[in-house]
Amino acid sequence: MPKREQILDAAATLFAEKGFYAATVEEIAGRAGIGKSTVYEYFSSKDHIFQETLKEGLESYMDAMKGRLKQPCSVRDVLIAIGTAHFNFIKERTHIARILADEYNNSQSPWATELLLQLRERRISMFSSLLSQGIELGEFRMIDPRTGAEVFLGVLGALCMPVLCRSQNNEGAAVDTEAVEERFYHGIDLFFTGILS
């Protein structure tokens, strides 16, 4: 793995474990297995490391979502595939997902909050466009696509919370991934079918 990626990977883990302010450049270097001076060959400051960690996390998240948009199937299937990509991203890149979630409420990093709000808007726009397409095709009933997109995003967030909120102390504990995943798909199904009899 190239040194830049080593540094970002180590930083993501530390920021998720300790938070941005508690983590130090020395610890990042130690976790990456390199010297502190090497870190500064790639990044000008801890802020710079954090910004790049967030940006790369956001881009990898969006790439995972976009990869699902080219499937030749129903709009519902595309949205389920995107939901699956969202769930898998959080399951496989939990440290990055935790940082992204934490920064929504961190008023000390306004630039990070702005970046995350932009990501939210991109996702809502993507979901809204898909829902509009499904309405035009007669696959979905007439709804406000943006409201539907916001609800779908909220559903994804709520269903992934058990994976995201595993405490640091429970990292080594066995997690019933099958049960969490089954609950996730049941929740997605509820989004499409509703709860009326």
C-alpha positions in Angstrom: 0.0 0.0 0.0 1.4 3.5 -0.9 2.4 5.6 2.0 -0.3 8.2 1.4 -3.0 5.6 1.7 -1.3 4.0 4.7 -1.5 7.4 6.5 -5.1 8.0 5.5 -6.1 4.5 6.6 -4.4 4.9 10.0 -5.9 8.3 10.4 -9.4 7.1 9.6 -9.1 4.4 12.3 -7.7 6.8 14.9 -10.2 9.6 14.2 -13.1 7.1 14.5 -11.7 5.7 17.7 -10.6 8.9 19.5 -12.1 11.8 17.6 -10.3 14.4 15.6 -9.1 16.5 18.5 -7.7 13.7 20.6 -5.8 11.9 17.8 -2.3 13.2 17.2 0.0 13.2 14.1 2.5 11.1 16.2 -0.2 8.5 16.7 -1.2 8.5 13.1 2.4 8.0 12.1 2.8 5.2 14.6 -0.3 3.4 13.5 0.8 3.8 9.8 4.3 2.3 10.8 6.2 5.4 9.5 8.0 8.4 11.0 6.2 11.7 11.8 8.4 13.5 9.3 7.2 11.2 6.6 3.6 12.2 7.3 4.5 15.9 6.7 5.9 14.9 3.3 2.4 14.1 2.2 0.2 16.4 4.4 0.8 19.9 5.8 -1.2 19.4 9.0 -3.6 17.2 11.0 -6.4 19.3 9.5 -5.2 18.5 6.0 -5.1 14.7 6.9 -8.6 15.0 8.2 -9.9 16.8 5.2 -8.4 14.2 2.8 -9.7 11.4 4.9 -13.2 12.8 4.7 -13.0 13.6 1.0 -11.7 10.1 0.1 -14.4 8.5 2.2 -17.1 10.6 0.6 -15.8 9.8 -2.9 -15.6 6.0 -2.2 -19.1 6.1 -0.8 -20.5 7.9 -4.0 -18.6 5.5 -6.3 -20.2 2.6 -4.5 -23.6 4.2 -5.0 -23.0 5.2 -8.7 -21.9 1.7 -9.5 -25.5 0.5 -8.9 -27.1 3.0 -11.3 -26.3 1.1 -14.5 -28.2 -2.0 -13.7 -30.9 -2.8 -16.3 -33.8 -3.6 -13.9 -36.7 -1.9 -12.2 -36.3 1.3 -10.3 -37.2 -0.5 -7.1 -34.4 -3.0 -7.8 -31.9 -0.1 -8.4 -32.9 1.5 -5.1 -32.5 -1.8 -3.3 -29.1 -2.3 -4.9 -28.1 1.3 -3.8 -29.3 0.5 -0.3 -27.2 -2.7 -0.3 -24.2 -0.7 -1.4 -24.9 1.8 1.5 -25.2 -1.1 4.0 -22.0 -2.8 2.7 -20.0 0.5 2.8 -20.9 1.0 6.5 -20.2 -2.7 7.3 -16.9 -2.8 5.5 -15.7 0.8 6.2 -17.2 1.4 9.6 -14.4 3.7 10.7 -15.0 6.1 7.8 -18.8 5.9 8.2 -18.4 6.8 11.9 -16.3 9.8 11.1 -18.9 10.9 8.5 -21.7 10.5 11.0 -19.9 12.3 13.8 -19.1 15.3 11.7 -22.7 16.1 11.0 -23.0 17.3 14.6 -19.5 18.8 15.0 -19.9 22.5 14.9 -16.1 22.9 15.4 -15.5 21.7 11.8 -17.9 23.9 9.7 -16.1 23.0 6.5 -16.7 19.2 7.2 -20.4 19.9 8.0 -20.7 21.7 4.7 -19.0 18.9 2.8 -21.4 16.4 4.4 -24.4 18.5 3.6 -23.3 18.5 0.0 -23.1 14.7 0.0 -26.6 14.6 1.5 -27.9 16.8 -1.3 -26.2 14.7 -3.9 -27.8 11.5 -2.5 -31.2 13.1 -2.3 -30.9 14.4 -5.8 -29.9 10.8 -7.0 -32.8 9.2 -5.1 -35.3 11.9 -6.2 -34.4 11.4 -9.8 -34.9 7.6 -9.5 -38.2 8.0 -7.8 -39.3 10.4 -10.5 -38.4 7.8 -13.1 -40.3 5.2 -11.2 -43.4 7.5 -11.0 -43.2 8.1 -14.8 -43.0 4.4 -15.5 -46.0 3.7 -13.3 -43.9 1.7 -10.9 -44.6 4.1 -7.9 -47.7 6.1 -7.0 -47.7 9.9 -7.4 -45.6 11.3 -4.5 -43.2 14.3 -4.1 -39.9 12.7 -5.3 -37.8 14.9 -3.0 -39.8 14.0 0.1 -39.6 10.3 -0.9 -35.9 10.6 -1.4 -35.4 12.2 2.1 -37.5 9.4 3.7 -35.5 6.7 1.8 -32.2 8.3 3.0 -33.6 8.4 6.6 -34.6 4.7 6.3 -31.1 3.8 5.2 -29.6 5.7 8.1 -31.9 4.2 10.7 -31.4 0.6 9.5 -27.6 0.9 9.4 -27.4 2.4 12.9 -26.8 -1.0 14.7 -23.7 -1.5 12.6 -22.5 2.1 12.9 -23.0 2.4 16.6 -21.2 -0.6 17.8 -19.0 0.8 20.5 -15.2 0.7 20.4 -15.3 -1.8 23.3 -17.5 -4.1 21.3 -15.4 -4.2 18.2 -14.1 -7.7 19.0 -17.5 -9.0 20.0 -19.4 -11.3 17.7 -22.1 -9.5 15.7 -25.0 -11.3 14.2 -24.5 -9.9 10.8 -27.1 -12.1 9.2 -29.8 -10.8 11.6 -28.8 -7.2 11.0 -28.8 -7.7 7.3 -32.2 -9.5 7.4 -33.6 -6.6 9.4 -32.1 -4.2 6.9 -33.9 -5.8 3.9 -37.1 -6.0 5.9 -36.9 -2.3 6.6 -36.3 -1.5 2.9 -39.3 -3.6 2.0 -41.4 -1.6 4.5 -40.3 1.6 2.7 -41.8 0.3 -0.6 -44.9 -1.5 0.7 -45.9 0.8 3.6 -47.6 -0.4 6.7 -51.3 -0.1 5.8 -53.2 -3.3 5.6 
